[in-house]
């Protein structure tokens, strides 16, 4: 999922490793795919272009939220 704060900051989330799921008892956990909390949109677009090159059937959900709430179960 791409999360856009509409202020020039975005975050990209992907599935967390399966090993973290058992610990939480949750069906799916998510994590940021970059080290920083927020990045510039170009950083995410480059990453998505690489991912699409690898998996052309990739689904991308983009959410716009000025508070920056991903509304996902996040792995620590």
mmJSON file of the N, C-alpha and C atoms, coordinates in Angstrom:
{"data_MODEL":{"atom_site":{
"group_PDB":["ATOM","ATOM","ATOM","ATOM","ATOM","ATOM","ATOM","ATOM","ATOM","ATOM","ATOM","ATOM","ATOM","ATOM","ATOM","ATOM","ATOM","ATOM","ATOM","ATOM","ATOM","ATOM","ATOM","ATOM","ATOM","ATOM","ATOM","ATOM","ATOM","ATOM","ATOM","ATOM","ATOM","ATOM","ATOM","ATOM","ATOM","ATOM","ATOM","ATOM","ATOM","ATOM","ATOM","ATOM","ATOM","ATOM","ATOM","ATOM","ATOM","ATOM","ATOM","ATOM","ATOM","ATOM","ATOM","ATOM","ATOM","ATOM","ATOM","ATOM","ATOM","ATOM","ATOM","ATOM","ATOM","ATOM","ATOM","ATOM","ATOM","ATOM","ATOM","ATOM","ATOM","ATOM","ATOM","ATOM","ATOM","ATOM","ATOM","ATOM","ATOM","ATOM","ATOM","ATOM","ATOM","ATOM","ATOM","ATOM","ATOM","ATOM","ATOM","ATOM","ATOM","ATOM","ATOM","ATOM","ATOM","ATOM","ATOM","ATOM","ATOM","ATOM","ATOM","ATOM","ATOM","ATOM","ATOM","ATOM","ATOM","ATOM","ATOM","ATOM","ATOM","ATOM","ATOM","ATOM","ATOM","ATOM","ATOM","ATOM","ATOM","ATOM","ATOM","ATOM","ATOM","ATOM","ATOM","ATOM","ATOM","ATOM","ATOM","ATOM","ATOM","ATOM","ATOM","ATOM","ATOM","ATOM","ATOM","ATOM","ATOM","ATOM","ATOM","ATOM","ATOM","ATOM","ATOM","ATOM","ATOM","ATOM","ATOM","ATOM","ATOM","ATOM","ATOM","ATOM","ATOM","ATOM","ATOM","ATOM","ATOM","ATOM","ATOM","ATOM","ATOM","ATOM","ATOM","ATOM","ATOM","ATOM","ATOM","ATOM","ATOM","ATOM","ATOM","ATOM","ATOM","ATOM","ATOM","ATOM","ATOM","ATOM","ATOM","ATOM","ATOM","ATOM","ATOM","ATOM","ATOM","ATOM","ATOM","ATOM","ATOM","ATOM","ATOM","ATOM","ATOM","ATOM","ATOM","ATOM","ATOM","ATOM","ATOM","ATOM","ATOM","ATOM","ATOM","ATOM","ATOM","ATOM","ATOM","ATOM","ATOM","ATOM","ATOM","ATOM","ATOM","ATOM","ATOM","ATOM","ATOM","ATOM","ATOM","ATOM","ATOM","ATOM","ATOM","ATOM"],
"id":[1,2,3,4,5,6,7,8,9,10,11,12,13,14,15,16,17,18,19,20,21,22,23,24,25,26,27,28,29,30,31,32,33,34,35,36,37,38,39,40,41,42,43,44,45,46,47,48,49,50,51,52,53,54,55,56,57,58,59,60,61,62,63,64,65,66,67,68,69,70,71,72,73,74,75,76,77,78,79,80,81,82,83,84,85,86,87,88,89,90,91,92,93,94,95,96,97,98,99,100,101,102,103,104,105,106,107,108,109,110,111,112,113,114,115,116,117,118,119,120,121,122,123,124,125,126,127,128,129,130,131,132,133,134,135,136,137,138,139,140,141,142,143,144,145,146,147,148,149,150,151,152,153,154,155,156,157,158,159,160,161,162,163,164,165,166,167,168,169,170,171,172,173,174,175,176,177,178,179,180,181,182,183,184,185,186,187,188,189,190,191,192,193,194,195,196,197,198,199,200,201,202,203,204,205,206,207,208,209,210,211,212,213,214,215,216,217,218,219,220,221,222,223,224,225,226,227,228],
"type_symbol":["N","C","C","N","C","C","N","C","C","N","C","C","N","C","C","N","C","C","N","C","C","N","C","C","N","C","C","N","C","C","N","C","C","N","C","C","N","C","C","N","C","C","N","C","C","N","C","C","N","C","C","N","C","C","N","C","C","N","C","C","N","C","C","N","C","C","N","C","C","N","C","C","N","C","C","N","C","C","N","C","C","N","C","C","N","C","C","N","C","C","N","C","C","N","C","C","N","C","C","N","C","C","N","C","C","N","C","C","N","C","C","N","C","C","N","C","C","N","C","C","N","C","C","N","C","C","N","C","C","N","C","C","N","C","C","N","C","C","N","C","C","N","C","C","N","C","C","N","C","C","N","C","C","N","C","C","N","C","C","N","C","C","N","C","C","N","C","C","N","C","C","N","C","C","N","C","C","N","C","C","N","C","C","N","C","C","N","C","C","N","C","C","N","C","C","N","C","C","N","C","C","N","C","C","N","C","C","N","C","C","N","C","C","N","C","C","N","C","C","N","C","C","N","C","C","N","C","C"],
"label_atom_id":["N","CA","C","N","CA","C","N","CA","C","N","CA","C","N","CA","C","N","CA","C","N","CA","C","N","CA","C","N","CA","C","N","CA","C","N","CA","C","N","CA","C","N","CA","C","N","CA","C","N","CA","C","N","CA","C","N","CA","C","N","CA","C","N","CA","C","N","CA","C","N","CA","C","N","CA","C","N","CA","C","N","CA","C","N","CA","C","N","CA","C","N","CA","C","N","CA","C","N","CA","C","N","CA","C","N","CA","C","N","CA","C","N","CA","C","N","CA","C","N","CA","C","N","CA","C","N","CA","C","N","CA","C","N","CA","C","N","CA","C","N","CA","C","N","CA","C","N","CA","C","N","CA","C","N","CA","C","N","CA","C","N","CA","C","N","CA","C","N","CA","C","N","CA","C","N","CA","C","N","CA","C","N","CA","C","N","CA","C","N","CA","C","N","CA","C","N","CA","C","N","CA","C","N","CA","C","N","CA","C","N","CA","C","N","CA","C","N","CA","C","N","CA","C","N","CA","C","N","CA","C","N","CA","C","N","CA","C","N","CA","C","N","CA","C","N","CA","C","N","CA","C","N","CA","C","N","CA","C","N","CA","C","N","CA","C"],
"label_alt_id":[null,null,null,null,null,null,null,null,null,null,null,null,null,null,null,null,null,null,null,null,null,null,null,null,null,null,null,null,null,null,null,null,null,null,null,null,null,null,null,null,null,null,null,null,null,null,null,null,null,null,null,null,null,null,null,null,null,null,null,null,null,null,null,null,null,null,null,null,null,null,null,null,null,null,null,null,null,null,null,null,null,null,null,null,null,null,null,null,null,null,null,null,null,null,null,null,null,null,null,null,null,null,null,null,null,null,null,null,null,null,null,null,null,null,null,null,null,null,null,null,null,null,null,null,null,null,null,null,null,null,null,null,null,null,null,null,null,null,null,null,null,null,null,null,null,null,null,null,null,null,null,null,null,null,null,null,null,null,null,null,null,null,null,null,null,null,null,null,null,null,null,null,null,null,null,null,null,null,null,null,null,null,null,null,null,null,null,null,null,null,null,null,null,null,null,null,null,null,null,null,null,null,null,null,null,null,null,null,null,null,null,null,null,null,null,null,null,null,null,null,null,null,null,null,null,null,null,null],
"label_comp_id":["UNK","UNK","UNK","UNK","UNK","UNK","UNK","UNK","UNK","UNK","UNK","UNK","UNK","UNK","UNK","UNK","UNK","UNK","UNK","UNK","UNK","UNK","UNK","UNK","UNK","UNK","UNK","UNK","UNK","UNK","UNK","UNK","UNK","UNK","UNK","UNK","UNK","UNK","UNK","UNK","UNK","UNK","UNK","UNK","UNK","UNK","UNK","UNK","UNK","UNK","UNK","UNK","UNK","UNK","UNK","UNK","UNK","UNK","UNK","UNK","UNK","UNK","UNK","UNK","UNK","UNK","UNK","UNK","UNK","UNK","UNK","UNK","UNK","UNK","UNK","UNK","UNK","UNK","UNK","UNK","UNK","UNK","UNK","UNK","UNK","UNK","UNK","UNK","UNK","UNK","UNK","UNK","UNK","UNK","UNK","UNK","UNK","UNK","UNK","UNK","UNK","UNK","UNK","UNK","UNK","UNK","UNK","UNK","UNK","UNK","UNK","UNK","UNK","UNK","UNK","UNK","UNK","UNK","UNK","UNK","UNK","UNK","UNK","UNK","UNK","UNK","UNK","UNK","UNK","UNK","UNK","UNK","UNK","UNK","UNK","UNK","UNK","UNK","UNK","UNK","UNK","UNK","UNK","UNK","UNK","UNK","UNK","UNK","UNK","UNK","UNK","UNK","UNK","UNK","UNK","UNK","UNK","UNK","UNK","UNK","UNK","UNK","UNK","UNK","UNK","UNK","UNK","UNK","UNK","UNK","UNK","UNK","UNK","UNK","UNK","UNK","UNK","UNK","UNK","UNK","UNK","UNK","UNK","UNK","UNK","UNK","UNK","UNK","UNK","UNK","UNK","UNK","UNK","UNK","UNK","UNK","UNK","UNK","UNK","UNK","UNK","UNK","UNK","UNK","UNK","UNK","UNK","UNK","UNK","UNK","UNK","UNK","UNK","UNK","UNK","UNK","UNK","UNK","UNK","UNK","UNK","UNK","UNK","UNK","UNK","UNK","UNK","UNK"],
"label_asym_id":["A","A","A","A","A","A","A","A","A","A","A","A","A","A","A","A","A","A","A","A","A","A","A","A","A","A","A","A","A","A","A","A","A","A","A","A","A","A","A","A","A","A","A","A","A","A","A","A","A","A","A","A","A","A","A","A","A","A","A","A","A","A","A","A","A","A","A","A","A","A","A","A","A","A","A","A","A","A","A","A","A","A","A","A","A","A","A","A","A","A","A","A","A","A","A","A","A","A","A","A","A","A","A","A","A","A","A","A","A","A","A","A","A","A","A","A","A","A","A","A","A","A","A","A","A","A","A","A","A","A","A","A","A","A","A","A","A","A","A","A","A","A","A","A","A","A","A","A","A","A","A","A","A","A","A","A","A","A","A","A","A","A","A","A","A","A","A","A","A","A","A","A","A","A","A","A","A","A","A","A","A","A","A","A","A","A","A","A","A","A","A","A","A","A","A","A","A","A","A","A","A","A","A","A","A","A","A","A","A","A","A","A","A","A","A","A","A","A","A","A","A","A","A","A","A","A","A","A"],
"label_entity_id":["1","1","1","1","1","1","1","1","1","1","1","1","1","1","1","1","1","1","1","1","1","1","1","1","1","1","1","1","1","1","1","1","1","1","1","1","1","1","1","1","1","1","1","1","1","1","1","1","1","1","1","1","1","1","1","1","1","1","1","1","1","1","1","1","1","1","1","1","1","1","1","1","1","1","1","1","1","1","1","1","1","1","1","1","1","1","1","1","1","1","1","1","1","1","1","1","1","1","1","1","1","1","1","1","1","1","1","1","1","1","1","1","1","1","1","1","1","1","1","1","1","1","1","1","1","1","1","1","1","1","1","1","1","1","1","1","1","1","1","1","1","1","1","1","1","1","1","1","1","1","1","1","1","1","1","1","1","1","1","1","1","1","1","1","1","1","1","1","1","1","1","1","1","1","1","1","1","1","1","1","1","1","1","1","1","1","1","1","1","1","1","1","1","1","1","1","1","1","1","1","1","1","1","1","1","1","1","1","1","1","1","1","1","1","1","1","1","1","1","1","1","1","1","1","1","1","1","1"],
"label_seq_id":[1,1,1,2,2,2,3,3,3,4,4,4,5,5,5,6,6,6,7,7,7,8,8,8,9,9,9,10,10,10,11,11,11,12,12,12,13,13,13,14,14,14,15,15,15,16,16,16,17,17,17,18,18,18,19,19,19,20,20,20,21,21,21,22,22,22,23,23,23,24,24,24,25,25,25,26,26,26,27,27,27,28,28,28,29,29,29,30,30,30,31,31,31,32,32,32,33,33,33,34,34,34,35,35,35,36,36,36,37,37,37,38,38,38,39,39,39,40,40,40,41,41,41,42,42,42,43,43,43,44,44,44,45,45,45,46,46,46,47,47,47,48,48,48,49,49,49,50,50,50,51,51,51,52,52,52,53,53,53,54,54,54,55,55,55,56,56,56,57,57,57,58,58,58,59,59,59,60,60,60,61,61,61,62,62,62,63,63,63,64,64,64,65,65,65,66,66,66,67,67,67,68,68,68,69,69,69,70,70,70,71,71,71,72,72,72,73,73,73,74,74,74,75,75,75,76,76,76],
"pdbx_PDB_ins_code":[null,null,null,null,null,null,null,null,null,null,null,null,null,null,null,null,null,null,null,null,null,null,null,null,null,null,null,null,null,null,null,null,null,null,null,null,null,null,null,null,null,null,null,null,null,null,null,null,null,null,null,null,null,null,null,null,null,null,null,null,null,null,null,null,null,null,null,null,null,null,null,null,null,null,null,null,null,null,null,null,null,null,null,null,null,null,null,null,null,null,null,null,null,null,null,null,null,null,null,null,null,null,null,null,null,null,null,null,null,null,null,null,null,null,null,null,null,null,null,null,null,null,null,null,null,null,null,null,null,null,null,null,null,null,null,null,null,null,null,null,null,null,null,null,null,null,null,null,null,null,null,null,null,null,null,null,null,null,null,null,null,null,null,null,null,null,null,null,null,null,null,null,null,null,null,null,null,null,null,null,null,null,null,null,null,null,null,null,null,null,null,null,null,null,null,null,null,null,null,null,null,null,null,null,null,null,null,null,null,null,null,null,null,null,null,null,null,null,null,null,null,null,null,null,null,null,null,null],
"Cartn_x":[0.839,0.0,0.883,0.509,1.186,0.32,0.907,0.198,0.744,-0.117,0.264,-0.353,0.497,0.004,-0.438,-0.278,-0.667,0.149,1.341,2.225,3.654,3.794,5.122,5.791,5.093,5.622,4.746,5.386,4.663,5.362,4.663,5.233,4.714,5.53,5.14,5.187,4.11,3.996,3.876,4.492,4.393,4.187,3.902,3.686,4.931,4.709,5.801,6.146,7.349,7.704,6.715,6.414,5.45,5.839,7.124,7.568,7.022,6.685,6.16,4.671,3.989,2.544,2.157,2.85,2.506,2.607,3.598,3.815,2.619,1.961,0.87,-0.511,-0.607,-1.896,-2.784,-2.145,-2.853,-2.62,-3.633,-3.538,-2.495,-2.385,-1.426,-0.923,0.39,1.012,1.704,1.88,2.498,3.683,4.587,5.745,6.106,6.78,7.305,8.422,8.516,9.558,10.788,10.838,11.994,12.336,13.573,14.052,13.45,13.254,12.723,11.218,10.7,9.249,8.496,8.977,8.356,9.438,9.1,10.04,9.36,10.158,9.614,8.905,7.889,7.128,7.997,9.04,9.901,10.564,10.903,11.524,10.551,9.306,8.284,7.997,7.914,7.632,8.739,10.002,11.115,10.987,10.662,10.495,9.342,8.243,7.091,7.415,8.177,8.568,9.385,10.305,11.094,10.199,9.268,8.364,7.482,6.975,6.136,6.948,8.224,9.098,9.281,9.254,9.396,8.069,6.974,5.647,4.643,4.402,3.517,2.05,1.734,0.368,0.179,1.068,1.069,-0.127,-0.754,-1.833,-1.274,-1.562,-1.103,-2.325,-2.472,-3.549,-2.915,-3.448,-2.933,-3.987,-3.572,-4.47,-3.934,-4.834,-4.477,-5.052,-4.172,-4.596,-3.659,-4.17,-3.333,-2.716,-3.351,-2.786,-1.703,-1.675,-0.668,-0.963,-2.22,-2.596,-2.767,-1.935,-2.039,-3.242,-3.807,-4.948,-4.649,-3.422,-2.979,-2.438,-2.437,-1.765,-0.274,0.523,1.933,2.805,3.824,4.842,5.795,6.328,7.287,8.629],
"Cartn_y":[-1.17,0.0,1.232,2.193,3.494,4.459,5.112,6.071,7.459,8.332,9.689,10.67,11.471,12.469,13.761,13.836,15.007,16.243,16.037,17.158,16.902,15.99,15.665,14.512,13.895,12.738,11.537,10.403,9.163,8.017,6.906,5.679,4.519,3.487,2.293,1.118,0.36,-0.781,-2.06,-3.12,-4.429,-5.473,-6.702,-7.763,-7.988,-8.161,-8.5,-9.981,-10.379,-11.803,-12.675,-13.825,-14.747,-15.13,-15.149,-15.559,-14.64,-13.406,-12.474,-12.667,-13.382,-13.535,-14.391,-15.489,-16.401,-15.703,-14.844,-14.138,-13.26,-12.701,-11.765,-12.416,-13.602,-14.24,-13.494,-12.833,-12.048,-12.69,-12.629,-13.257,-12.594,-11.273,-10.562,-9.323,-9.143,-7.929,-7.214,-5.915,-5.085,-4.346,-3.908,-3.12,-2.128,-1.055,-0.114,-0.812,-0.537,-1.183,-0.296,0.811,1.711,2.038,2.465,2.69,3.934,4.98,6.223,6.105,6.929,6.889,7.394,8.482,9.074,9.355,9.219,9.485,10.346,10.838,11.621,10.689,11.187,10.339,9.647,10.294,9.69,8.412,8.347,7.144,5.966,6.212,5.157,4.772,5.75,5.447,4.595,4.87,4.039,2.609,2.468,1.132,0.391,1.085,0.449,0.046,0.864,0.515,-0.768,-0.911,-2.158,-3.352,-3.165,-4.254,-4.671,-3.698,-3.995,-4.718,-4.351,-5.053,-6.512,-6.793,-8.158,-8.909,-8.209,-8.823,-7.893,-8.093,-7.192,-7.314,-8.315,-8.52,-7.937,-7.066,-6.468,-5.536,-5.623,-4.71,-3.675,-2.413,-1.325,-0.542,-0.428,0.372,1.665,2.785,4.085,4.764,5.178,5.831,7.238,8.211,9.584,9.88,10.265,10.549,11.607,12.783,13.879,13.565,12.714,12.313,11.248,10.57,9.545,8.235,7.953,6.706,5.589,4.548,3.48,2.565,2.53,1.658,0.201,-0.217,-1.592,-2.142,-3.446,-4.071,-4.108,-3.307,-3.16,-4.022,-4.622,-5.342,-4.3,-4.567,-3.634,-3.687],
"Cartn_z":[0.0,0.0,0.0,-0.819,-0.84,-0.046,0.949,1.796,1.508,1.015,0.633,1.616,2.269,3.223,2.544,1.231,0.444,0.795,1.354,1.689,1.204,0.249,-0.265,0.456,1.4,2.125,1.862,1.602,1.365,2.084,2.199,2.75,1.91,1.829,1.098,2.061,2.114,3.008,2.192,2.702,2.091,3.175,2.792,3.787,4.644,5.931,6.84,6.661,7.039,6.945,7.721,7.182,7.793,9.218,9.532,10.869,11.951,11.621,12.615,12.877,12.015,12.16,13.356,13.554,14.644,15.995,16.137,17.397,17.756,16.779,17.014,16.909,16.333,16.152,15.167,14.197,13.187,11.832,10.984,9.673,8.772,8.811,7.97,8.687,8.742,9.262,8.11,8.265,7.24,7.833,6.976,7.418,6.326,6.733,5.747,4.982,3.712,2.905,2.76,3.498,3.503,4.951,5.176,6.546,7.201,6.439,7.0,7.197,8.106,8.336,7.104,6.514,5.326,4.304,3.034,1.95,0.89,-0.053,-1.154,-2.133,-2.814,-3.743,-4.788,-5.282,-6.295,-5.819,-4.546,-3.976,-4.076,-3.732,-3.786,-5.236,-6.114,-7.517,-8.138,-7.789,-8.277,-7.772,-6.507,-5.921,-6.598,-6.816,-7.46,-8.893,-9.603,-10.979,-10.989,-10.02,-9.921,-9.607,-8.669,-8.293,-9.47,-10.226,-11.385,-12.449,-12.594,-13.531,-13.154,-11.871,-11.361,-11.405,-11.079,-11.003,-11.671,-12.948,-13.697,-13.283,-12.478,-12.001,-10.601,-10.198,-8.867,-8.681,-7.522,-7.161,-6.204,-6.463,-5.596,-5.134,-3.833,-3.262,-2.77,-3.228,-2.789,-1.939,-0.739,0.201,0.458,0.426,0.774,2.148,3.072,4.442,5.015,5.272,5.779,7.139,7.951,9.244,9.085,7.963,7.721,8.432,8.68,9.348,8.322,8.401,7.415,7.603,8.801,9.105,8.76,9.058,8.837,10.144,10.298,11.431,11.085,11.816,11.507,12.393,11.794,12.554,13.128,14.295,14.911,14.227],
"occupancy":[1.0,1.0,1.0,1.0,1.0,1.0,1.0,1.0,1.0,1.0,1.0,1.0,1.0,1.0,1.0,1.0,1.0,1.0,1.0,1.0,1.0,1.0,1.0,1.0,1.0,1.0,1.0,1.0,1.0,1.0,1.0,1.0,1.0,1.0,1.0,1.0,1.0,1.0,1.0,1.0,1.0,1.0,1.0,1.0,1.0,1.0,1.0,1.0,1.0,1.0,1.0,1.0,1.0,1.0,1.0,1.0,1.0,1.0,1.0,1.0,1.0,1.0,1.0,1.0,1.0,1.0,1.0,1.0,1.0,1.0,1.0,1.0,1.0,1.0,1.0,1.0,1.0,1.0,1.0,1.0,1.0,1.0,1.0,1.0,1.0,1.0,1.0,1.0,1.0,1.0,1.0,1.0,1.0,1.0,1.0,1.0,1.0,1.0,1.0,1.0,1.0,1.0,1.0,1.0,1.0,1.0,1.0,1.0,1.0,1.0,1.0,1.0,1.0,1.0,1.0,1.0,1.0,1.0,1.0,1.0,1.0,1.0,1.0,1.0,1.0,1.0,1.0,1.0,1.0,1.0,1.0,1.0,1.0,1.0,1.0,1.0,1.0,1.0,1.0,1.0,1.0,1.0,1.0,1.0,1.0,1.0,1.0,1.0,1.0,1.0,1.0,1.0,1.0,1.0,1.0,1.0,1.0,1.0,1.0,1.0,1.0,1.0,1.0,1.0,1.0,1.0,1.0,1.0,1.0,1.0,1.0,1.0,1.0,1.0,1.0,1.0,1.0,1.0,1.0,1.0,1.0,1.0,1.0,1.0,1.0,1.0,1.0,1.0,1.0,1.0,1.0,1.0,1.0,1.0,1.0,1.0,1.0,1.0,1.0,1.0,1.0,1.0,1.0,1.0,1.0,1.0,1.0,1.0,1.0,1.0,1.0,1.0,1.0,1.0,1.0,1.0,1.0,1.0,1.0,1.0,1.0,1.0,1.0,1.0,1.0,1.0,1.0,1.0],
"B_iso_or_equiv":[0.0,0.0,0.0,0.0,0.0,0.0,0.0,0.0,0.0,0.0,0.0,0.0,0.0,0.0,0.0,0.0,0.0,0.0,0.0,0.0,0.0,0.0,0.0,0.0,0.0,0.0,0.0,0.0,0.0,0.0,0.0,0.0,0.0,0.0,0.0,0.0,0.0,0.0,0.0,0.0,0.0,0.0,0.0,0.0,0.0,0.0,0.0,0.0,0.0,0.0,0.0,0.0,0.0,0.0,0.0,0.0,0.0,0.0,0.0,0.0,0.0,0.0,0.0,0.0,0.0,0.0,0.0,0.0,0.0,0.0,0.0,0.0,0.0,0.0,0.0,0.0,0.0,0.0,0.0,0.0,0.0,0.0,0.0,0.0,0.0,0.0,0.0,0.0,0.0,0.0,0.0,0.0,0.0,0.0,0.0,0.0,0.0,0.0,0.0,0.0,0.0,0.0,0.0,0.0,0.0,0.0,0.0,0.0,0.0,0.0,0.0,0.0,0.0,0.0,0.0,0.0,0.0,0.0,0.0,0.0,0.0,0.0,0.0,0.0,0.0,0.0,0.0,0.0,0.0,0.0,0.0,0.0,0.0,0.0,0.0,0.0,0.0,0.0,0.0,0.0,0.0,0.0,0.0,0.0,0.0,0.0,0.0,0.0,0.0,0.0,0.0,0.0,0.0,0.0,0.0,0.0,0.0,0.0,0.0,0.0,0.0,0.0,0.0,0.0,0.0,0.0,0.0,0.0,0.0,0.0,0.0,0.0,0.0,0.0,0.0,0.0,0.0,0.0,0.0,0.0,0.0,0.0,0.0,0.0,0.0,0.0,0.0,0.0,0.0,0.0,0.0,0.0,0.0,0.0,0.0,0.0,0.0,0.0,0.0,0.0,0.0,0.0,0.0,0.0,0.0,0.0,0.0,0.0,0.0,0.0,0.0,0.0,0.0,0.0,0.0,0.0,0.0,0.0,0.0,0.0,0.0,0.0,0.0,0.0,0.0,0.0,0.0,0.0],
"pdbx_formal_charge":[null,null,null,null,null,null,null,null,null,null,null,null,null,null,null,null,null,null,null,null,null,null,null,null,null,null,null,null,null,null,null,null,null,null,null,null,null,null,null,null,null,null,null,null,null,null,null,null,null,null,null,null,null,null,null,null,null,null,null,null,null,null,null,null,null,null,null,null,null,null,null,null,null,null,null,null,null,null,null,null,null,null,null,null,null,null,null,null,null,null,null,null,null,null,null,null,null,null,null,null,null,null,null,null,null,null,null,null,null,null,null,null,null,null,null,null,null,null,null,null,null,null,null,null,null,null,null,null,null,null,null,null,null,null,null,null,null,null,null,null,null,null,null,null,null,null,null,null,null,null,null,null,null,null,null,null,null,null,null,null,null,null,null,null,null,null,null,null,null,null,null,null,null,null,null,null,null,null,null,null,null,null,null,null,null,null,null,null,null,null,null,null,null,null,null,null,null,null,null,null,null,null,null,null,null,null,null,null,null,null,null,null,null,null,null,null,null,null,null,null,null,null,null,null,null,null,null,null],
"auth_seq_id":[1,1,1,2,2,2,3,3,3,4,4,4,5,5,5,6,6,6,7,7,7,8,8,8,9,9,9,10,10,10,11,11,11,12,12,12,13,13,13,14,14,14,15,15,15,16,16,16,17,17,17,18,18,18,19,19,19,20,20,20,21,21,21,22,22,22,23,23,23,24,24,24,25,25,25,26,26,26,27,27,27,28,28,28,29,29,29,30,30,30,31,31,31,32,32,32,33,33,33,34,34,34,35,35,35,36,36,36,37,37,37,38,38,38,39,39,39,40,40,40,41,41,41,42,42,42,43,43,43,44,44,44,45,45,45,46,46,46,47,47,47,48,48,48,49,49,49,50,50,50,51,51,51,52,52,52,53,53,53,54,54,54,55,55,55,56,56,56,57,57,57,58,58,58,59,59,59,60,60,60,61,61,61,62,62,62,63,63,63,64,64,64,65,65,65,66,66,66,67,67,67,68,68,68,69,69,69,70,70,70,71,71,71,72,72,72,73,73,73,74,74,74,75,75,75,76,76,76],
"auth_comp_id":["UNK","UNK","UNK","UNK","UNK","UNK","UNK","UNK","UNK","UNK","UNK","UNK","UNK","UNK","UNK","UNK","UNK","UNK","UNK","UNK","UNK","UNK","UNK","UNK","UNK","UNK","UNK","UNK","UNK","UNK","UNK","UNK","UNK","UNK","UNK","UNK","UNK","UNK","UNK","UNK","UNK","UNK","UNK","UNK","UNK","UNK","UNK","UNK","UNK","UNK","UNK","UNK","UNK","UNK","UNK","UNK","UNK","UNK","UNK","UNK","UNK","UNK","UNK","UNK","UNK","UNK","UNK","UNK","UNK","UNK","UNK","UNK","UNK","UNK","UNK","UNK","UNK","UNK","UNK","UNK","UNK","UNK","UNK","UNK","UNK","UNK","UNK","UNK","UNK","UNK","UNK","UNK","UNK","UNK","UNK","UNK","UNK","UNK","UNK","UNK","UNK","UNK","UNK","UNK","UNK","UNK","UNK","UNK","UNK","UNK","UNK","UNK","UNK","UNK","UNK","UNK","UNK","UNK","UNK","UNK","UNK","UNK","UNK","UNK","UNK","UNK","UNK","UNK","UNK","UNK","UNK","UNK","UNK","UNK","UNK","UNK","UNK","UNK","UNK","UNK","UNK","UNK","UNK","UNK","UNK","UNK","UNK","UNK","UNK","UNK","UNK","UNK","UNK","UNK","UNK","UNK","UNK","UNK","UNK","UNK","UNK","UNK","UNK","UNK","UNK","UNK","UNK","UNK","UNK","UNK","UNK","UNK","UNK","UNK","UNK","UNK","UNK","UNK","UNK","UNK","UNK","UNK","UNK","UNK","UNK","UNK","UNK","UNK","UNK","UNK","UNK","UNK","UNK","UNK","UNK","UNK","UNK","UNK","UNK","UNK","UNK","UNK","UNK","UNK","UNK","UNK","UNK","UNK","UNK","UNK","UNK","UNK","UNK","UNK","UNK","UNK","UNK","UNK","UNK","UNK","UNK","UNK","UNK","UNK","UNK","UNK","UNK","UNK"],
"auth_asym_id":["A","A","A","A","A","A","A","A","A","A","A","A","A","A","A","A","A","A","A","A","A","A","A","A","A","A","A","A","A","A","A","A","A","A","A","A","A","A","A","A","A","A","A","A","A","A","A","A","A","A","A","A","A","A","A","A","A","A","A","A","A","A","A","A","A","A","A","A","A","A","A","A","A","A","A","A","A","A","A","A","A","A","A","A","A","A","A","A","A","A","A","A","A","A","A","A","A","A","A","A","A","A","A","A","A","A","A","A","A","A","A","A","A","A","A","A","A","A","A","A","A","A","A","A","A","A","A","A","A","A","A","A","A","A","A","A","A","A","A","A","A","A","A","A","A","A","A","A","A","A","A","A","A","A","A","A","A","A","A","A","A","A","A","A","A","A","A","A","A","A","A","A","A","A","A","A","A","A","A","A","A","A","A","A","A","A","A","A","A","A","A","A","A","A","A","A","A","A","A","A","A","A","A","A","A","A","A","A","A","A","A","A","A","A","A","A","A","A","A","A","A","A","A","A","A","A","A","A"],
"auth_atom_id":["N","CA","C","N","CA","C","N","CA","C","N","CA","C","N","CA","C","N","CA","C","N","CA","C","N","CA","C","N","CA","C","N","CA","C","N","CA","C","N","CA","C","N","CA","C","N","CA","C","N","CA","C","N","CA","C","N","CA","C","N","CA","C","N","CA","C","N","CA","C","N","CA","C","N","CA","C","N","CA","C","N","CA","C","N","CA","C","N","CA","C","N","CA","C","N","CA","C","N","CA","C","N","CA","C","N","CA","C","N","CA","C","N","CA","C","N","CA","C","N","CA","C","N","CA","C","N","CA","C","N","CA","C","N","CA","C","N","CA","C","N","CA","C","N","CA","C","N","CA","C","N","CA","C","N","CA","C","N","CA","C","N","CA","C","N","CA","C","N","CA","C","N","CA","C","N","CA","C","N","CA","C","N","CA","C","N","CA","C","N","CA","C","N","CA","C","N","CA","C","N","CA","C","N","CA","C","N","CA","C","N","CA","C","N","CA","C","N","CA","C","N","CA","C","N","CA","C","N","CA","C","N","CA","C","N","CA","C","N","CA","C","N","CA","C","N","CA","C","N","CA","C","N","CA","C","N","CA","C","N","CA","C","N","CA","C"],
"pdbx_PDB_model_num":[1,1,1,1,1,1,1,1,1,1,1,1,1,1,1,1,1,1,1,1,1,1,1,1,1,1,1,1,1,1,1,1,1,1,1,1,1,1,1,1,1,1,1,1,1,1,1,1,1,1,1,1,1,1,1,1,1,1,1,1,1,1,1,1,1,1,1,1,1,1,1,1,1,1,1,1,1,1,1,1,1,1,1,1,1,1,1,1,1,1,1,1,1,1,1,1,1,1,1,1,1,1,1,1,1,1,1,1,1,1,1,1,1,1,1,1,1,1,1,1,1,1,1,1,1,1,1,1,1,1,1,1,1,1,1,1,1,1,1,1,1,1,1,1,1,1,1,1,1,1,1,1,1,1,1,1,1,1,1,1,1,1,1,1,1,1,1,1,1,1,1,1,1,1,1,1,1,1,1,1,1,1,1,1,1,1,1,1,1,1,1,1,1,1,1,1,1,1,1,1,1,1,1,1,1,1,1,1,1,1,1,1,1,1,1,1,1,1,1,1,1,1,1,1,1,1,1,1]
}}}
